[in-house]
Amino acid sequence: MVILSQYDDPEYAVALLAEARPGYGYLLKDHIAEGNQLIEAIRTVATGGTRAGPSIVEAWFGPSRPAVS
């Protein structure tokens, strides 16, 4: 299942994806016109993967930190 939403609600998406089995996606409608995001999400989900938009990934994993050498 790929969910297309107009609301940038990371908390909802993170809760959904955390509880979901493989094969779920959550994308913002505003961003699916950019490139082939929707097609790629459908392919990923169809093969059991999970796909989320960048704001959802950031909310899930937190802000990225530079690597410490």
Buried (B, 14 or more C-beta within 10 A) or exposed (E): EBBBBEEBBBEBBBEBBEEEEEBBBBBBEEBBEEEEBBEBBBEBBEEEBBBBBEBBBEBEEEEEEEEEE
